[in-house]
Amino acid sequence: MNSLSCRARSSGYGAATSASLAFFHGSQGQGNSFFNTLLRLPLFTFFIFRHYSPKRTPTTTLIDFDNDRELFLQSVREQSELGFSDLKFPLSLFNQMIKLRPLPSVIYFNQLFTAIVKLKRLNPHSTVISLSRQLESYGIKPNMHSIGILANCYCHLGRIDLGFSLLGKRLKLGYPLNAVIFTTLINGYIHCDKLPQAAQLLDKIVKLGLQPDIVIYSTVVKGLCRIGNNASALKFLRKMQSGCRCKPDIVIYNTIIDSLCKDRLLEEALHLFSSMKTEGIKPNVVTYTSLVRGLYNSGFGEEAKRVLTEMLESNIAPNVKTYNMLVDVFCKDGCVDQAQSILKHMIEKGVTPDIITYNALLDGYCLRGQMEDAENLLDLMAENGWEPDLVSFSTMINGYCKAKNIGKSLNIFQEMFRKGITPDVVTYTTLIDGLCKANRLPLVHKLFKEMRSHGIAPNAFTYGALLDCLCKTAQLDEAVILLEEMEDNGVKPNVAIYNILMNSLCEAGQLEDAANFFSDLVSKGLQPNIRTYNIMIKGFCKKGLMSEVGHVLRIMEEDGCPPDDRTYNIIIRGYILNNDLSNAFYYCDIMTGKKFEADADTFSLIVGLLSSGNLSDSSKDLLRKFIS
C-alpha cells in the first residue's frame, strides 16, 4: 500500500454510507447488528479510507473507530486544505467540532475558517465572523491567526473600522503588532477603493519600523495607478529606492510605466525606463510592450520602433501579447499591410496567434472595408483551429454595416445564434446603428425589443443610435419619449444624446424646447461641449435672435469652452443672413486674428457679397483678406 488518506467530502458522505451498507449486508454473522450500532454513532465516524495500490483499483474499507476523534480532526484539516465547493459541508463540520469534548484547538477552527473565506463567490465573510463569535462563547480564545482572519473578513465587508478595533484585542491577548495584520488592513482599504488611506497606512507602518513585503507595496502601487494617481505611485517608488530595505522590483516598475503610458505621460515613462536600467533592473517583455503601445498610441511611431528594436537587440523575444499589441496599433492606424506582416513574422518565430490576434486584424480589415479579406481571415482562423467568438462576429457585423451591406450583417447575426453565441449589448448596438443608418426603422424597433426580452439592457450608445434615427426622420415626439424611457430605465443620457435632440429641435424651429433641454443637461451636472454651444448659437441665428449670441459666447468663455472656427463661421453666416454686415465684418476680423478659416458655406456667402457691388472698398478688402 503506497498511501493512506482520509478525506471528508460534501459529495462523498452518501457514497461512504452506501459503501458501508454494501459491506455489512454482504458480511456474515454480526454484520447487520454492527451496522445498526454504526448508525447511532456521530456523523464524523462515517469516514472511509481508500487504499491505493499501483497494481489494483481503489477499494473502500471502513476505518478503525478506536481513534475516531483524531481521525475526524485529521480529516477536517485535510478537507480544509483541499477546499470546499459550498458552505453547507464546512458548516456541518463546524457543528460537529463544537460538540467534541474536550473542544478542539483553535488551530483546527482557523484551518476551517481559512478554507471558508476562500469561497469568495459565496460572500462567506459574515458567516466566518458569526462562527468566530460562537467560538468565543464556548471559551475558545482567538490566537494571532484568528484575529487576522477576522480582520480580513471585516475589511471585505467594508468595515475597516472594526478591522482596526482588533488591533487592541490583539495587544490585549499578548500578540505584538506586525506587518501582516497591517497588510490585511491595507488590503481592506484597497478592496474598498480607498487608495489614499491605504497609502497613508503603509507610510505609517514603515515609520513604526515594520517592514511590509514587496507584495503589499506592489498592491498599493497597482491600486494607485488604477485610479490614475501616478504621482503617489512614483512617490512610493522613490521611497523604496532611497530608504527602504524592500527595493522595487520589475513588477512595480512595469506597473508604473504602463500606467504612465496609458495616461500618455510618455516623457515620465521613458525617464523611469532609463532609471530602472540604471538601478540594474533589466526590462522584460512586459516593460517593452507597455512602452511600444504607449508610444504608438500617442503618435510617436519612430520612437516606438526604436524601443522595439532595442527589445529585439536585447534578445527579448516578443510574446503573443506584444505581437497582439503591434497588430492592433497598426490596424487602428490603417496600416493593415504592416499588421499582416506582423502576423506572418510571429508565425515564423513560432509564436502561435490567438483569437485576440485574429480579431485585431479582422477589425483592421473591417475598418478599411476589406470584407473579402476579413472573410478569408475567418477561413484561416478555422484552419488553425480557432472558432470565431463574440468579438469576431460583432466585428464582422460592424464591417458589413459600414459597407452598407445590412443583409449580410443580419445573416451573421443569425449565425451567432446557430453557433450558440449570445450577442451582447455591443453586438445589438452595432446592428441597430447600422439599421438606423439604412433607415430600417421597423426592424430597429423589433431588434430593440428583442434585446430587452433576452435580458440585455440597452446602453447610452444604443439609445443614441435610435434617438438619432428618430430625429433624422423628424419623429421628434417619439425621440423625446425615448429619452424619458431611457432615464426611467436608469440609463443616464450623455451630452452627445442631448446634442442630437437639441440639434433636431433647433432645425425644426423649436428653439424654446432646445433651450429647455440645454437647461436640463446643465441641471443634471453635465458639461456642455463645443458642439452643444454651437447648436444653440445656430438656433438663435436661425431665429434672428442675434443678441443672444453674445450671451452664449460669454457663457462659453466662463465655462472654459472657447469658441472654435465652426462657432465663428455660424455667427458670421447668421449676421450676414440677418443683414447685419457690421457685426459680420467684426467677427471676420476676429477669425483672421485667430488664424481661423472660412468654411465652404461662409466662403460662398462672402463671394456673393463681393459680387453684389453693394460694399465699400474697405469692406471688400477686409473680406478678400478673410477668404484669401
Long-range contacts (C-beta under 8 A, 24 or more apart in sequence): 1-51, 1-52, 1-53, 2-52, 2-53, 2-54, 3-52, 4-49, 4-51, 5-49, 5-50, 5-78, 6-47, 6-48, 6-49, 6-63, 6-71, 6-74, 6-75, 6-78, 7-47, 7-50, 7-75, 7-78, 7-79, 7-82, 8-44, 8-47, 8-75, 8-76, 8-78, 8-79, 8-89, 8-93, 9-79, 9-82, 9-89, 10-84, 10-85, 10-86, 10-88, 10-89, 11-85, 12-48, 13-43, 13-46, 16-46, 16-47, 16-48, 16-60, 17-46, 19-48, 19-60, 20-46, 20-48, 20-62, 23-60, 23-61, 23-62, 41-65, 41-68, 42-68, 42-96, 42-99, 43-92, 43-96, 44-68, 44-72, 44-75, 44-96, 45-72, 47-71, 47-72, 47-75, 69-100, 72-96, 72-100, 73-97, 73-104, 73-108, 76-108, 76-111, 76-112, 77-108, 77-111, 79-115, 80-111, 80-112, 80-114, 80-115, 81-111, 81-115, 83-115, 83-118, 84-115, 84-116, 84-119, 86-119, 86-122, 87-116, 87-119, 87-122, 87-124, 87-127, 90-115, 90-116, 91-127, 94-131, 98-134, 98-135, 98-138, 103-138, 103-139, 103-140, 106-135, 106-140, 106-141, 106-142, 106-143, 106-146, 107-143, 107-145, 109-135, 109-140, 109-146, 110-143, 110-145, 110-146, 110-149, 113-146, 113-149, 114-149, 117-149, 117-152, 117-153, 125-152, 125-153, 125-154, 125-156, 125-157, 126-153, 126-157, 128-153, 129-153, 129-154, 129-157, 141-173, 142-169, 142-173, 143-173, 143-175, 144-170, 144-173, 144-175, 147-173, 147-175, 147-181, 148-180, 148-181, 148-184, 151-181, 151-184, 151-185, 151-188, 152-184, 152-187, 152-188, 154-188, 155-184, 155-185, 155-187, 155-188, 155-189, 155-191, 155-192, 156-188, 156-191, 158-191, 158-192, 160-185, 160-188, 160-189, 160-192, 160-194, 163-188, 177-208, 177-210, 178-210, 179-205, 179-210, 179-211, 179-212, 179-213, 179-216, 182-210, 182-212, 183-212, 183-213, 183-215, 183-216, 186-212, 186-216, 186-219, 186-220, 187-216, 187-219, 190-219, 190-220, 190-223, 193-227, 195-220, 195-223, 195-224, 195-226, 195-227, 195-229, 195-232, 196-229, 196-232, 198-223, 199-224, 199-232, 199-236, 202-236, 206-239, 206-244, 211-245, 211-246, 212-246, 213-246, 214-246, 214-249, 214-251, 214-252, 217-246, 217-248, 217-252, 218-249, 218-251, 218-252, 218-255, 221-252, 221-255, 221-256, 222-255, 225-255, 225-256, 225-258, 225-259, 226-259, 228-259, 228-263, 230-256, 230-259, 230-260, 230-263, 230-265, 230-268, 233-259, 234-268, 234-272, 237-272, 241-279, 248-279, 248-281, 249-281, 250-276, 250-281, 250-282, 250-283, 250-284, 250-286, 250-287, 253-281, 253-283, 253-287, 254-284, 254-286, 254-287, 254-290, 257-287, 257-290, 257-291, 258-286, 258-290, 258-294, 260-294, 261-290, 261-291, 261-293, 261-294, 261-295, 261-297, 262-294, 264-294, 264-297, 264-298, 266-294, 266-295, 266-298, 266-300, 266-303, 269-294, 282-314, 283-311, 283-314, 283-316, 284-316, 285-311, 285-316, 285-317, 285-318, 285-319, 285-321, 285-322, 286-321, 288-316, 288-322, 289-318, 289-319, 289-321, 289-322, 289-325, 292-322, 292-325, 292-326, 293-325, 293-329, 296-329, 296-333, 297-329, 301-333, 317-349, 317-351, 318-346, 318-349, 318-351, 319-351, 320-346, 320-351, 320-352, 320-353, 320-354, 320-356, 320-357, 323-351, 323-353, 323-357, 324-354, 324-356, 324-357, 324-360, 327-357, 327-360, 327-361, 327-364, 328-360, 328-363, 330-364, 331-360, 331-361, 331-363, 331-364, 331-367, 332-364, 332-367, 334-364, 334-367, 334-368, 336-361, 336-364, 336-365, 336-368, 336-370, 336-373, 339-364, 353-384, 354-386, 355-381, 355-386, 355-389, 355-391, 355-392, 358-386, 358-392, 359-389, 359-391, 359-392, 359-395, 362-392, 362-395, 362-396, 363-395, 365-399, 366-395, 366-396, 366-398, 366-399, 366-402, 367-399, 367-402, 369-399, 369-402, 369-403, 371-399, 371-400, 371-403, 371-405, 371-408, 374-399, 387-419, 388-419, 388-421, 389-421, 390-416, 390-421, 390-422, 390-423, 390-424, 390-427, 393-421, 393-423, 393-427, 394-423, 394-424, 394-426, 394-427, 394-430, 397-427, 397-430, 397-431, 397-434, 398-430, 398-434, 400-434, 401-430, 401-431, 401-433, 401-434, 401-437, 402-434, 404-437, 404-438, 406-434, 406-435, 406-438, 406-440, 409-434, 422-454, 423-451, 423-456, 424-456, 425-451, 425-456, 425-457, 425-458, 425-459, 425-462, 428-456, 428-458, 428-462, 429-458, 429-459, 429-461, 429-462, 429-465, 432-462, 432-465, 432-466, 433-461, 433-465, 436-465, 436-466, 436-468, 436-469, 437-469, 439-469, 439-473, 441-469, 441-470, 441-473, 444-469, 457-489, 457-491, 458-486, 458-489, 458-491, 459-491, 460-486, 460-491, 460-492, 460-493, 460-494, 460-496, 460-497, 463-491, 463-493, 463-497, 464-494, 464-496, 464-497, 464-500, 467-497, 467-500, 467-501, 468-500, 471-500, 471-501, 471-503, 471-504, 472-504, 474-504, 474-508, 476-501, 476-504, 476-505, 476-508, 476-510, 479-504, 492-524, 493-521, 494-526, 495-521, 495-526, 495-527, 495-528, 495-529, 495-532, 498-526, 498-532, 499-529, 499-531, 499-532, 499-535, 502-532, 502-535, 502-536, 502-539, 503-535, 505-539, 506-535, 506-536, 506-538, 506-539, 506-542, 509-542, 509-543, 511-539, 511-540, 511-542, 511-543, 511-545, 514-539, 515-539, 527-559, 528-559, 528-561, 529-561, 530-556, 530-561, 530-563, 530-564, 530-566, 530-567, 533-561, 533-563, 533-567, 534-564, 534-566, 534-567, 534-570, 537-567, 537-570, 537-571, 537-574, 538-570, 538-574, 540-574, 541-570, 541-571, 541-573, 541-574, 541-575, 541-577, 541-578, 542-574, 544-578, 546-574, 546-575, 546-578, 546-580, 546-583, 549-574, 564-596, 565-591, 565-594, 565-596, 565-597, 565-599, 566-599, 568-594, 568-596, 569-596, 569-598, 569-599, 569-601, 569-602, 572-598, 572-602, 572-605, 573-601, 573-602, 573-605, 576-605, 576-606, 576-609, 577-605, 581-609, 581-615, 581-619, 585-619, 585-622, 585-623, 588-622, 588-623, 588-626, 589-622, 589-626, 591-626, 592-625, 592-626, 598-626, 598-627, 603-627
